[in-house]
């Protein structure tokens, strides 16, 4: 006898609301600013030019935004967390870079079709609730022949494994796809379809902290997903989660001088829109 199992109905609006609350918690900019090199490398990967219109989606505190503006492109920086956009404004003002900042949802971008030559996202759009809708929006606002540049943590890398560890204590909503799927070529190919050309390579970003305790302190205080995870569990489980995080850090740490150096794998993808 065949038994059919119904897929759970996903309340994407509720998922998005929780995600927005998560990324509004703490101060992602404290962590985000350490990732600046990824934005610089992504702008090189898309071969950014000074005469291009660029959109940074789920920009956080503006790493790819600043990198594109430093190359004299016309840049619009968007995020659905207003406080993070303010951090980006502060950085742009300090460097005297002319950038437009606009609050926007990656799944419903307030721009006309084919408005941009280049669309970027570093560790941002991968966390959207409706992944296909987000990909559709990135493709829609990019002109034909334009490029979509993405940096996304892989499932096997350190951050991918960190989210898997957190999921043991605070499971994701049933049916919600893992953000780390954006770090796989197969998933990107499915999201963007046959009318796009995908060129991807695996890279590593090195997290450099004073110690594993220092890493935990920073992430537990400022990085929304970790802060929220610890806040959702009792003190005993908090200790267990901390111990599991230390174990994961020990597994990935390549430093032998008492500090922490963790190469975290991510997928750098350049998607050219063909239709």
C-alpha positions as CSV (number, residue, x, y, z in Angstrom):
1,X,0.0,0.0,0.0
2,X,1.3,3.4,-1.0
3,X,1.1,6.0,1.7
4,X,1.3,9.6,0.5
5,X,2.9,12.1,2.8
6,X,1.8,15.6,2.4
7,X,4.5,18.3,2.4
8,X,4.1,20.8,5.3
9,X,2.5,24.1,4.4
10,X,5.1,26.8,4.9
11,X,4.0,30.2,6.2
12,X,6.6,32.2,4.3
13,X,5.4,35.5,5.7
14,X,6.0,34.2,9.2
15,X,9.4,32.8,8.3
16,X,10.4,36.1,6.8
17,X,9.2,38.0,9.9
18,X,11.3,35.8,12.1
19,X,14.3,36.2,9.8
20,X,14.0,40.0,9.8
21,X,13.8,39.9,13.6
22,X,16.9,37.7,13.7
23,X,19.0,39.9,11.5
24,X,17.8,43.0,13.3
25,X,19.1,41.5,16.6
26,X,22.6,42.3,17.9
27,X,24.7,44.3,15.4
28,X,25.6,42.3,12.3
29,X,27.9,45.1,11.2
30,X,30.4,44.1,13.9
31,X,30.8,40.7,12.1
32,X,30.0,42.0,8.6
33,X,32.9,44.5,8.4
34,X,35.4,41.7,8.8
35,X,34.1,40.2,5.5
36,X,35.0,43.2,3.4
37,X,37.5,41.3,1.2
38,X,34.7,39.1,-0.1
39,X,32.9,42.1,-1.6
40,X,36.1,43.3,-3.2
41,X,36.8,39.9,-4.7
42,X,33.2,39.6,-6.0
43,X,33.4,42.9,-7.8
44,X,36.6,41.7,-9.5
45,X,34.8,38.4,-10.4
46,X,32.0,40.2,-12.2
47,X,34.6,42.5,-13.9
48,X,32.8,45.6,-12.6
49,X,33.1,48.7,-14.8
50,X,32.9,52.4,-13.8
51,X,30.0,53.0,-16.2
52,X,27.7,50.4,-14.7
53,X,24.6,50.6,-12.6
54,X,24.9,48.3,-9.6
55,X,22.4,46.9,-7.1
56,X,23.5,45.3,-3.9
57,X,20.7,43.1,-2.5
58,X,20.5,42.2,1.2
59,X,23.6,44.4,1.5
60,X,24.0,44.3,5.3
61,X,26.4,47.0,6.3
62,X,27.6,47.4,2.7
63,X,30.7,45.4,1.9
64,X,29.8,44.8,-1.8
65,X,28.2,48.2,-1.9
66,X,31.5,50.0,-0.9
67,X,33.6,47.8,-3.1
68,X,31.5,48.7,-6.2
69,X,31.5,52.4,-5.3
70,X,35.3,52.4,-4.9
71,X,35.3,51.3,-8.6
72,X,33.3,54.4,-9.5
73,X,30.1,52.5,-10.4
74,X,26.6,54.0,-9.7
75,X,25.5,51.9,-6.7
76,X,22.1,51.4,-5.0
77,X,22.4,49.5,-1.6
78,X,19.3,47.7,-0.3
79,X,18.4,45.7,2.8
80,X,15.2,45.1,4.8
81,X,17.0,46.0,8.1
82,X,17.1,49.8,8.3
83,X,19.8,49.8,11.0
84,X,22.2,47.9,8.7
85,X,21.7,50.4,5.9
86,X,22.5,53.2,8.4
87,X,25.9,51.4,9.1
88,X,26.5,51.4,5.3
89,X,25.7,55.1,5.1
90,X,28.2,55.9,7.9
91,X,30.9,53.9,6.0
92,X,30.1,55.6,2.7
93,X,30.2,59.1,4.4
94,X,33.6,58.3,5.9
95,X,35.0,57.4,2.5
96,X,33.0,60.2,0.7
97,X,31.4,57.7,-1.7
98,X,28.2,58.7,-3.5
99,X,25.8,55.7,-2.8
100,X,22.0,55.5,-2.8
101,X,20.7,53.6,0.2
102,X,17.1,52.2,0.1
103,X,15.2,49.9,2.3
104,X,13.9,47.0,0.3
105,X,12.8,43.3,0.5
106,X,15.0,41.0,-1.7
107,X,11.8,39.1,-2.6
108,X,10.0,42.2,-3.9
109,X,12.6,44.7,-5.2
110,X,11.1,48.2,-5.9
111,X,12.9,48.6,-9.3
112,X,11.8,48.2,-12.9
113,X,12.8,45.3,-15.0
114,X,16.3,45.4,-16.4
115,X,17.3,48.4,-14.3
116,X,20.8,47.3,-13.5
117,X,23.9,46.1,-15.3
118,X,25.2,44.2,-12.2
119,X,23.3,42.8,-9.2
120,X,25.4,41.7,-6.2
121,X,24.8,39.9,-2.9
122,X,27.3,38.7,-0.3
123,X,26.0,36.3,2.3
124,X,22.7,38.1,2.0
125,X,20.1,36.9,-0.4
126,X,20.9,33.3,0.5
127,X,18.9,33.9,3.8
128,X,15.6,34.8,2.1
129,X,12.5,32.8,3.0
130,X,11.3,32.2,-0.6
131,X,14.5,31.3,-2.5
132,X,12.9,31.0,-5.9
133,X,11.2,34.3,-5.6
134,X,14.4,36.0,-4.6
135,X,16.2,34.5,-7.5
136,X,13.5,35.6,-9.9
137,X,13.8,39.2,-8.6
138,X,17.6,39.2,-9.0
139,X,17.1,38.1,-12.6
140,X,14.2,40.5,-13.3
141,X,16.1,43.7,-12.3
142,X,19.3,42.6,-14.1
143,X,19.4,43.5,-17.8
144,X,19.9,40.9,-20.5
145,X,23.6,40.4,-20.8
146,X,24.1,41.7,-17.3
147,X,25.7,39.8,-14.4
148,X,24.5,38.6,-11.0
149,X,27.4,38.1,-8.5
150,X,26.8,36.0,-5.4
151,X,28.9,34.9,-2.5
152,X,27.2,32.2,-0.4
153,X,28.4,29.9,2.3
154,X,28.6,26.2,1.3
155,X,26.9,23.4,3.2
156,X,30.3,21.7,3.9
157,X,32.1,24.9,5.0
158,X,32.5,26.2,8.5
159,X,29.5,28.6,8.5
160,X,27.4,25.9,6.8
161,X,28.3,23.5,9.6
162,X,27.7,26.2,12.2
163,X,24.1,26.6,11.0
164,X,23.8,22.8,11.1
165,X,25.0,22.8,14.7
166,X,22.6,25.5,15.7
167,X,19.8,23.5,14.0
168,X,20.3,20.7,16.5
169,X,19.1,23.1,19.3
170,X,16.8,25.4,17.4
171,X,15.4,23.5,14.4
172,X,14.3,25.5,11.3
173,X,10.6,25.6,10.4
174,X,9.4,22.5,8.7
175,X,9.8,22.6,4.9
176,X,12.1,25.7,4.9
177,X,15.1,25.2,2.6
178,X,18.6,25.5,4.0
179,X,20.3,28.9,3.1
180,X,23.5,26.9,2.4
181,X,21.8,25.5,-0.8
182,X,22.8,28.8,-2.4
183,X,26.4,27.6,-1.9
184,X,25.9,24.7,-4.4
185,X,26.1,25.0,-8.2
186,X,23.2,22.6,-8.7
187,X,20.8,24.7,-6.7
188,X,21.8,27.9,-8.4
189,X,21.4,26.3,-11.7
190,X,17.9,25.2,-10.7
191,X,17.0,28.7,-9.3
192,X,18.2,30.7,-12.3
193,X,17.3,28.2,-15.1
194,X,18.5,27.6,-18.6
195,X,18.4,31.3,-19.6
196,X,21.4,32.1,-17.5
197,X,25.1,31.0,-17.7
198,X,26.7,30.1,-14.4
199,X,30.4,30.4,-13.6
200,X,31.2,29.4,-10.0
201,X,34.3,28.7,-7.9
202,X,34.8,27.7,-4.3
203,X,36.8,30.2,-2.2
204,X,37.7,30.5,1.5
205,X,37.3,33.4,3.8
206,X,39.5,33.3,6.9
207,X,37.8,34.2,10.1
208,X,40.6,35.6,12.3
209,X,39.9,36.0,16.1
210,X,41.9,36.1,19.2
211,X,40.6,32.7,20.4
212,X,37.6,30.5,20.2
213,X,36.2,32.2,23.2
214,X,36.6,35.5,21.5
215,X,34.7,34.2,18.4
216,X,31.9,32.9,20.6
217,X,31.6,36.2,22.5
218,X,31.4,38.2,19.3
219,X,28.9,35.9,17.5
220,X,26.8,35.4,20.6
221,X,26.6,39.1,21.2
222,X,26.3,40.6,17.6
223,X,25.5,37.9,15.1
224,X,21.7,37.6,15.0
225,X,21.3,33.8,14.3
226,X,23.7,32.9,17.1
227,X,22.3,35.5,19.5
228,X,18.7,34.3,18.9
229,X,19.7,30.6,19.2
230,X,21.2,31.1,22.6
231,X,18.2,33.2,23.7
232,X,15.8,30.4,22.7
233,X,17.2,27.6,24.8
234,X,17.7,27.0,28.5
235,X,21.0,27.5,30.3
236,X,21.9,23.8,30.2
237,X,21.4,23.7,26.4
238,X,23.3,26.9,26.1
239,X,26.4,25.3,27.6
240,X,26.0,22.3,25.3
241,X,25.7,24.6,22.2
242,X,28.8,26.5,23.3
243,X,30.7,23.2,23.7
244,X,29.5,22.0,20.2
245,X,30.6,25.4,18.7
246,X,34.0,25.0,20.4
247,X,34.4,21.5,19.0
248,X,33.5,22.8,15.5
249,X,36.0,25.6,15.8
250,X,38.7,23.1,16.9
251,X,37.9,21.0,13.8
252,X,38.4,23.9,11.4
253,X,41.0,26.0,13.2
254,X,44.4,26.0,11.4
255,X,46.2,28.3,13.8
256,X,48.8,26.7,16.1
257,X,49.7,29.8,18.2
258,X,46.6,30.0,20.4
259,X,44.7,32.3,18.1
260,X,41.8,31.3,15.8
261,X,42.1,31.2,12.0
262,X,39.2,29.3,10.4
263,X,39.0,29.1,6.6
264,X,35.2,29.1,5.8
265,X,34.3,27.9,2.3
266,X,31.9,29.9,0.2
267,X,30.8,29.7,-3.4
268,X,31.6,32.7,-5.6
269,X,29.1,32.6,-8.5
270,X,28.8,34.9,-11.5
271,X,25.5,34.4,-13.3
272,X,25.1,36.0,-16.7
273,X,21.5,36.7,-17.8
274,X,20.8,35.4,-21.3
275,X,17.1,35.9,-21.5
